[in-house]
Amino acid sequence: MNDERAAWREQRGRAVAGRAAALEADRAAEATQATALLTDFVQRATERGLTPSPLTARSFDGRTTYRTRLRGWYLKANRSVAVGEDGRYYVLSVPASLGARFHGAEVAPSLPRLVVGAGGGDGETMPLAQLLTRRLDAGVTWP
């Protein structure tokens, strides 16, 4: 009986590991596609004369705005996500910090997804390609 349970646990462990590897491969492929869209956006924005602006980050509670060292283009009117001039994708939310008030917030690039907001639970999802097109079409008059 213990041998059967051990065999079942081992088989289940292999199945879980296989599923995790498949999900990771899918996520990597999605990130590759999204990165290509971001790189194309930066090139097209530059060609259209859309200059990158300084990016700010908000605290998780939304009460405080912090400077960052980043420059780029906001993709949403609420300034929660952006493309840096380096072509990387940034989610501009950070923990509240007294030090960040004085020195600015550090924002690490995020792994881009083809659907912005997917898995976020707030219901605000939009295809990345659509956000990028909307931002390009807005030109210099972005909100």
Residue frames as a rotation matrix with the C-alpha (Angstrom) as fourth column:
MET 1
0.565 0.825 0.000 0.00
0.825 -0.565 0.000 0.00
0.000 0.000 -1.000 0.00
ASN 2
0.475 -0.479 -0.738 2.84
0.114 -0.798 0.591 2.42
-0.873 -0.365 -0.324 0.85
ASP 3
-0.604 -0.704 0.374 4.53
0.431 0.107 0.896 1.54
-0.671 0.702 0.239 -2.45
GLU 4
-0.077 0.680 0.729 1.35
0.985 -0.061 0.161 2.47
0.154 0.730 -0.666 -4.33
ARG 5
0.827 0.379 -0.415 1.10
0.482 -0.858 0.176 5.80
-0.289 -0.346 -0.893 -2.52
ALA 6
0.051 -0.901 -0.430 4.75
0.077 -0.426 0.902 6.56
-0.996 -0.079 0.048 -3.11
ALA 7
-0.629 -0.238 0.740 4.40
0.702 0.235 0.672 5.69
-0.334 0.942 0.019 -6.80
TRP 8
0.367 0.842 0.394 1.29
0.916 -0.400 0.001 7.85
0.159 0.361 -0.919 -7.08
ARG 9
0.721 -0.149 -0.676 3.05
0.231 -0.869 0.437 10.80
-0.653 -0.472 -0.593 -5.38
GLU 10
-0.375 -0.927 0.002 6.03
0.227 -0.090 0.970 10.42
-0.899 0.364 0.245 -7.67
GLN 11
-0.427 0.305 0.851 3.82
0.904 0.142 0.402 10.28
0.002 0.942 -0.336 -10.75
ARG 12
0.681 0.729 -0.071 1.84
0.732 -0.679 0.056 13.30
-0.007 -0.091 -0.996 -9.55
GLY 13
0.370 -0.639 -0.674 5.05
0.165 -0.669 0.725 15.20
-0.914 -0.379 -0.142 -8.87
ARG 14
-0.669 -0.605 0.432 6.27
0.494 0.072 0.866 14.52
-0.556 0.793 0.251 -12.41
ALA 15
-0.022 0.757 0.653 2.92
0.977 -0.121 0.174 15.66
0.210 0.642 -0.737 -13.82
VAL 16
0.804 0.294 -0.516 3.01
0.465 -0.852 0.240 18.89
-0.370 -0.433 -0.822 -11.83
ALA 17
-0.068 -0.922 -0.381 6.61
0.126 -0.386 0.914 19.56
-0.990 0.014 0.142 -12.84
GLY 18
-0.614 -0.112 0.781 5.74
0.752 0.216 0.622 18.90
-0.238 0.970 -0.049 -16.49
ARG 19
0.429 0.850 0.304 2.79
0.885 -0.463 0.046 21.28
0.180 0.250 -0.951 -16.35
ALA 20
0.650 -0.258 -0.714 4.91
0.242 -0.821 0.517 23.96
-0.720 -0.510 -0.471 -14.67
ALA 21
-0.469 -0.879 0.089 7.57
0.313 -0.071 0.947 23.61
-0.826 0.472 0.309 -17.37
ALA 22
-0.338 0.435 0.835 4.94
0.935 0.052 0.351 23.91
0.109 0.899 -0.424 -20.10
LEU 23
0.749 0.633 -0.198 3.48
0.659 -0.744 0.112 27.04
-0.077 -0.215 -0.974 -18.49
GLU 24
0.272 -0.751 -0.602 6.94
0.135 -0.590 0.796 28.56
-0.953 -0.298 -0.059 -18.19
ALA 25
-0.656 -0.495 0.569 7.65
0.589 0.136 0.797 27.84
-0.472 0.858 0.202 -21.85
ASP 26
0.144 0.807 0.573 4.33
0.955 -0.264 0.131 29.44
0.257 0.529 -0.809 -22.84
ARG 27
0.799 0.142 -0.584 5.10
0.414 -0.834 0.364 32.48
-0.436 -0.533 -0.725 -20.69
ALA 28
-0.199 -0.951 -0.238 8.57
0.232 -0.282 0.931 32.84
-0.952 0.130 0.276 -22.23
ALA 29
-0.563 0.059 0.825 7.12
0.825 0.102 0.556 32.65
-0.051 0.993 -0.106 -25.75
GLU 30
0.559 0.822 0.111 4.51
0.815 -0.569 0.111 35.26
0.154 0.029 -0.988 -24.84
ALA 31
0.553 -0.427 -0.716 7.19
0.248 -0.735 0.631 37.54
-0.796 -0.526 -0.301 -23.40
THR 32
-0.547 -0.771 0.326 9.24
0.513 -0.002 0.858 37.20
-0.661 0.637 0.397 -26.59
GLN 33
-0.185 0.582 0.792 6.27
0.929 -0.159 0.334 38.28
0.320 0.798 -0.511 -28.70
ALA 34
0.799 0.519 -0.305 5.44
0.599 -0.736 0.315 41.15
-0.061 -0.435 -0.898 -26.36
THR 35
0.123 -0.853 -0.507 9.07
0.342 -0.443 0.829 42.32
-0.931 -0.276 0.237 -26.34
ALA 36
-0.627 -0.297 0.720 9.01
0.762 -0.039 0.647 42.47
-0.164 0.954 0.251 -30.14
LEU 37
0.352 0.832 0.428 5.90
0.836 -0.485 0.255 44.68
0.420 0.268 -0.867 -29.96
LEU 38
0.761 -0.103 -0.641 7.60
0.407 -0.693 0.595 46.98
-0.506 -0.713 -0.486 -27.45
THR 39
-0.324 -0.946 -0.008 10.76
0.491 -0.175 0.854 47.26
-0.809 0.273 0.521 -29.54
ASP 40
-0.417 0.275 0.866 8.67
0.871 -0.150 0.467 48.11
0.258 0.950 -0.177 -32.60
PHE 41
0.681 0.719 -0.138 6.75
0.721 -0.627 0.294 50.70
0.125 -0.300 -0.946 -30.59
VAL 42
0.342 -0.629 -0.699 9.93
0.367 -0.595 0.715 52.48
-0.865 -0.501 0.028 -29.48
GLN 43
-0.673 -0.607 0.422 11.17
0.594 -0.103 0.798 52.62
-0.441 0.788 0.430 -33.06
ARG 44
-0.160 0.704 0.692 7.84
0.865 -0.237 0.441 53.91
0.475 0.669 -0.572 -34.39
ALA 45
0.730 0.410 -0.547 7.45
0.652 -0.657 0.379 56.44
-0.204 -0.633 -0.747 -31.58
THR 46
-0.093 -0.868 -0.487 10.92
0.376 -0.484 0.790 57.80
-0.922 -0.109 0.371 -32.30
GLU 47
-0.701 -0.138 0.700 10.17
0.711 -0.053 0.702 57.99
-0.060 0.989 0.135 -36.02
ARG 48
0.199 0.894 0.401 6.99
0.813 -0.380 0.442 59.95
0.547 0.238 -0.802 -35.28
GLY 49
-0.400 -0.473 0.785 8.83
0.040 -0.865 -0.501 62.38
0.916 -0.169 0.364 -33.05
LEU 50
0.766 0.638 0.082 7.24
-0.105 -0.002 0.994 61.28
0.634 -0.770 0.065 -29.79
THR 51
-0.258 -0.933 0.251 9.87
-0.430 -0.121 -0.895 62.11
0.865 -0.339 -0.370 -27.23
PRO 52
-0.005 0.209 -0.978 10.08
0.701 0.698 0.146 60.04
0.714 -0.684 -0.150 -24.06
SER 53
0.274 0.155 0.949 9.14
-0.455 -0.848 0.270 61.85
0.847 -0.506 -0.162 -20.87
PRO 54
-0.786 -0.525 0.327 10.21
-0.516 0.266 -0.814 61.30
0.340 -0.809 -0.480 -17.28
LEU 55
-0.020 0.770 -0.637 8.20
0.052 0.637 0.769 58.48
0.998 -0.018 -0.053 -15.71
THR 56
-0.442 -0.024 0.897 6.80
-0.859 -0.275 -0.431 58.52
0.257 -0.961 0.101 -12.20
ALA 57
-0.600 0.250 -0.760 5.67
0.260 0.959 0.111 55.65
0.757 -0.131 -0.640 -10.02
ARG 58
0.117 0.712 0.692 2.81
-0.713 -0.425 0.558 55.47
0.691 -0.559 0.458 -7.52
SER 59
-0.764 -0.266 0.588 2.73
-0.630 0.504 -0.591 53.79
-0.139 -0.822 -0.552 -4.18
PHE 60
-0.901 0.404 -0.156 0.63
0.342 0.885 0.316 50.64
0.266 0.232 -0.936 -3.99
ASP 61
-0.311 0.824 -0.473 -2.08
0.767 -0.077 -0.637 52.54
-0.562 -0.561 -0.608 -2.10
GLY 62
0.057 0.313 0.948 -2.10
0.926 -0.371 0.067 55.23
0.373 0.874 -0.311 -4.81
ARG 63
0.793 0.342 -0.504 -1.53
0.562 -0.731 0.387 58.09
-0.236 -0.590 -0.772 -2.39
THR 64
0.386 -0.765 -0.516 2.03
-0.188 -0.613 0.767 59.05
-0.903 -0.199 -0.380 -3.24
THR 65
0.976 -0.174 0.134 3.84
0.160 0.143 -0.977 59.68
0.151 0.974 0.168 -6.52
TYR 66
0.437 -0.896 -0.077 7.59
0.145 -0.015 0.989 59.20
-0.888 -0.444 0.123 -6.77
ARG 67
0.455 -0.455 -0.765 10.18
-0.877 -0.377 -0.298 60.29
-0.153 0.807 -0.570 -9.30
THR 68
0.732 -0.381 0.565 12.10
0.335 0.923 0.188 57.58
-0.594 0.052 0.803 -11.10
ARG 69
-0.263 -0.870 -0.417 15.22
-0.238 -0.360 0.902 57.61
-0.935 0.336 -0.113 -13.25
LEU 70
-0.375 0.182 0.909 13.18
0.725 0.669 0.165 56.22
-0.578 0.721 -0.382 -16.13
ARG 71
-0.461 0.326 -0.825 12.12
-0.623 -0.781 0.039 57.94
-0.632 0.532 0.564 -19.32
GLY 72
-0.905 0.181 0.386 9.54
0.372 0.776 0.509 56.57
-0.208 0.604 -0.770 -21.69
TRP 73
-0.664 0.748 -0.004 5.91
-0.499 -0.439 0.748 56.59
0.557 0.499 0.664 -22.74
TYR 74
-0.617 0.576 0.535 2.89
-0.430 0.322 -0.843 55.91
-0.659 -0.751 0.049 -20.55
LEU 75
-0.954 0.286 -0.090 0.50
0.089 0.560 0.824 53.39
0.286 0.778 -0.559 -22.09
LYS 76
-0.085 0.951 -0.297 -2.53
0.921 0.188 0.340 53.98
0.379 -0.245 -0.892 -19.88
ALA 77
0.179 0.244 0.953 -4.08
0.088 -0.969 0.232 57.29
0.980 0.042 -0.195 -18.91
ASN 78
0.972 0.213 0.096 -3.72
-0.079 -0.085 0.993 56.42
0.220 -0.973 -0.066 -15.22
ARG 79
0.335 -0.940 0.063 0.06
-0.773 -0.313 -0.552 56.16
0.538 0.136 -0.832 -15.77
SER 80
0.644 -0.007 0.765 0.26
-0.597 0.620 0.509 52.69
-0.478 -0.784 0.395 -14.26
VAL 81
0.413 -0.537 0.736 2.24
0.577 0.779 0.245 51.06
-0.705 0.323 0.632 -17.08
ALA 82
0.666 -0.279 -0.692 4.82
-0.564 -0.795 -0.222 52.38
-0.488 0.538 -0.687 -19.51
VAL 83
0.759 -0.586 0.286 7.40
0.637 0.576 -0.512 51.51
0.135 0.570 0.810 -22.11
GLY 84
0.445 -0.698 -0.561 10.84
0.163 -0.552 0.818 52.80
-0.881 -0.455 -0.132 -21.27
GLU 85
0.632 -0.289 -0.719 13.06
-0.744 -0.484 -0.460 54.34
-0.215 0.826 -0.521 -23.89
ASP 86
-0.526 -0.820 0.224 15.07
-0.755 0.572 0.321 51.14
-0.392 0.000 -0.920 -23.46
GLY 87
-0.348 0.482 -0.804 12.10
-0.666 0.476 0.574 49.18
0.660 0.735 0.155 -24.88
ARG 88
-0.890 0.018 -0.455 11.30
0.295 0.785 -0.545 47.50
0.347 -0.619 -0.704 -21.58
TYR 89
0.053 0.995 0.088 7.89
0.161 -0.096 0.982 47.20
0.985 -0.038 -0.166 -19.97
TYR 90
-0.920 -0.392 0.018 7.35
0.078 -0.228 -0.970 48.85
0.384 -0.891 0.241 -16.58
VAL 91
0.276 0.920 -0.279 4.55
0.658 0.031 0.752 48.50
0.701 -0.391 -0.597 -14.06
LEU 92
-0.441 -0.533 0.722 4.81
0.043 -0.817 -0.576 51.77
0.897 -0.222 0.383 -12.19
SER 93
0.751 0.607 0.261 3.67
-0.301 -0.037 0.953 50.66
0.588 -0.794 0.155 -8.73
VAL 94
-0.342 -0.908 -0.241 6.05
0.045 0.240 -0.970 50.57
0.939 -0.342 -0.042 -5.80
PRO 95
0.173 0.348 -0.922 5.84
0.934 0.240 0.266 50.16
0.314 -0.906 -0.283 -2.04
ALA 96
0.892 0.144 0.428 5.52
0.010 -0.954 0.299 53.38
0.451 -0.262 -0.853 -0.06
SER 97
0.254 -0.890 -0.378 8.93
0.952 0.299 -0.065 54.59
0.171 -0.343 0.923 1.03
LEU 98
0.816 -0.059 -0.575 10.26
0.207 -0.898 0.387 57.62
-0.539 -0.435 -0.721 2.80
GLY 99
-0.205 -0.979 -0.014 13.60
0.226 -0.061 0.972 57.19
-0.952 0.196 0.233 1.04
ALA 100
-0.340 0.142 0.930 11.88
0.934 0.167 0.316 57.16
-0.110 0.976 -0.189 -2.36
ARG 101
0.766 0.629 -0.135 10.35
0.620 -0.777 -0.106 60.54
-0.171 -0.003 -0.985 -1.56
PHE 102
0.603 -0.607 -0.518 13.83
-0.253 -0.761 0.598 62.04
-0.757 -0.229 -0.612 -1.39
HIS 103
-0.416 -0.909 0.025 15.86
-0.361 0.190 0.913 59.88
-0.835 0.371 -0.407 -3.77
GLY 104
-0.105 0.466 -0.878 13.24
-0.987 0.057 0.148 58.62
0.119 0.883 0.454 -6.19
ALA 105
0.493 0.402 0.771 11.82
-0.515 0.850 -0.114 55.13
-0.701 -0.341 0.626 -6.59
GLU 106
-0.720 -0.670 -0.181 13.59
-0.602 0.473 0.644 52.23
-0.346 0.572 -0.744 -8.24
VAL 107
0.475 0.875 0.095 11.34
-0.629 0.413 -0.659 50.42
-0.615 0.253 0.746 -10.70
ALA 108
-0.605 -0.661 0.444 12.53
-0.203 0.667 0.716 47.17
-0.770 0.343 -0.538 -12.23
PRO 109
-0.498 0.439 -0.748 11.31
-0.839 -0.026 0.543 46.13
0.219 0.898 0.381 -15.67
SER 110
0.003 0.603 0.798 8.55
-0.542 0.671 -0.506 43.56
-0.841 -0.431 0.328 -15.72
LEU 111
-0.847 -0.168 0.505 8.14
0.255 0.705 0.662 40.59
-0.467 0.689 -0.554 -18.00
PRO 112
-0.613 0.643 -0.459 5.72
-0.755 -0.649 0.100 41.88
-0.234 0.408 0.883 -20.65
ARG 113
-0.489 0.568 0.662 2.50
0.363 0.823 -0.437 40.08
-0.793 0.027 -0.608 -21.46
LEU 114
-0.872 0.203 0.446 0.40
0.421 -0.155 0.894 40.21
0.250 0.967 0.050 -24.60
VAL 115
0.245 0.947 0.206 -2.62
0.475 -0.303 0.826 41.18
0.845 -0.105 -0.524 -22.50
VAL 116
-0.734 -0.497 0.463 -1.99
-0.086 -0.608 -0.789 44.03
0.673 -0.620 0.403 -20.07
GLY 117
-0.328 0.586 0.741 -3.71
-0.938 -0.298 -0.179 43.45
0.116 -0.754 0.647 -16.75
ALA 118
0.276 0.421 -0.864 -4.20
-0.364 0.878 0.311 39.71
0.889 0.229 0.395 -17.29
GLY 119
-0.019 -0.217 -0.976 -4.44
0.668 0.723 -0.174 37.97
0.744 -0.656 0.131 -13.94
GLY 120
-0.828 -0.372 0.420 -4.76
0.025 -0.772 -0.635 41.27
0.561 -0.515 0.648 -12.10
GLY 121
-0.556 0.667 -0.495 -8.32
0.831 0.447 -0.332 40.70
0.000 -0.596 -0.803 -10.96
ASP 122
-0.579 0.357 -0.733 -9.49
0.101 -0.861 -0.499 44.28
-0.809 -0.363 0.463 -11.50
GLY 123
0.306 0.794 0.525 -11.14
0.615 0.256 -0.746 43.56
-0.727 0.551 -0.410 -14.84
GLU 124
0.713 -0.105 -0.693 -9.09
-0.441 -0.836 -0.326 46.12
-0.546 0.538 -0.643 -16.75
THR 125
-0.078 -0.733 0.676 -7.44
0.386 0.603 0.698 44.00
-0.919 0.315 0.236 -19.40
MET 126
0.793 0.250 -0.555 -6.42
-0.391 -0.489 -0.780 45.13
-0.466 0.836 -0.290 -22.84
PRO 127
0.726 -0.562 0.397 -4.24
0.686 0.639 -0.349 43.65
-0.058 0.526 0.849 -25.54
LEU 128
0.042 -0.827 -0.560 -0.75
0.465 -0.480 0.744 45.16
-0.884 -0.292 0.364 -25.50
ALA 129
-0.649 -0.299 0.700 -0.84
0.756 -0.149 0.637 45.74
-0.086 0.942 0.323 -29.25
GLN 130
0.288 0.848 0.444 -4.01
0.801 -0.468 0.374 47.80
0.525 0.248 -0.814 -28.87
LEU 131
0.724 -0.087 -0.684 -2.49
0.494 -0.626 0.603 49.93
-0.481 -0.775 -0.410 -26.09
LEU 132
-0.330 -0.941 -0.079 0.62
0.529 -0.254 0.810 50.57
-0.782 0.225 0.581 -28.15
THR 133
-0.473 0.236 0.849 -1.39
0.829 -0.205 0.519 51.54
0.297 0.950 -0.099 -31.23
ARG 134
0.633 0.773 -0.049 -3.59
0.725 -0.570 0.387 53.84
0.271 -0.280 -0.921 -29.17
ARG 135
0.433 -0.553 -0.712 -0.54
0.441 -0.559 0.702 55.54
-0.786 -0.618 0.002 -27.70
LEU 136
-0.642 -0.676 0.362 1.05
0.623 -0.185 0.760 56.03
-0.447 0.713 0.540 -31.14
ASP 137
-0.189 0.669 0.719 -2.19
0.851 -0.254 0.460 57.38
0.491 0.698 -0.521 -32.59
ALA 138
0.689 0.461 -0.559 -2.54
0.704 -0.608 0.367 59.90
-0.170 -0.647 -0.744 -29.74
GLY 139
0.327 -0.648 0.688 0.73
0.450 -0.533 -0.716 61.53
0.831 0.544 0.117 -30.74
VAL 140
-0.705 -0.701 0.101 2.08
0.292 -0.418 -0.860 64.21
0.646 -0.577 0.499 -28.45
THR 141
-0.332 0.668 0.666 -1.34
-0.711 -0.641 0.288 64.94
0.620 -0.378 0.688 -26.95
TRP 142
-0.281 0.191 -0.940 -1.36
0.412 0.909 0.061 61.93
0.867 -0.370 -0.334 -24.62
PRO 143
0.678 0.660 0.323 -3.37
0.012 -0.450 0.893 62.64
0.735 -0.602 -0.313 -21.45
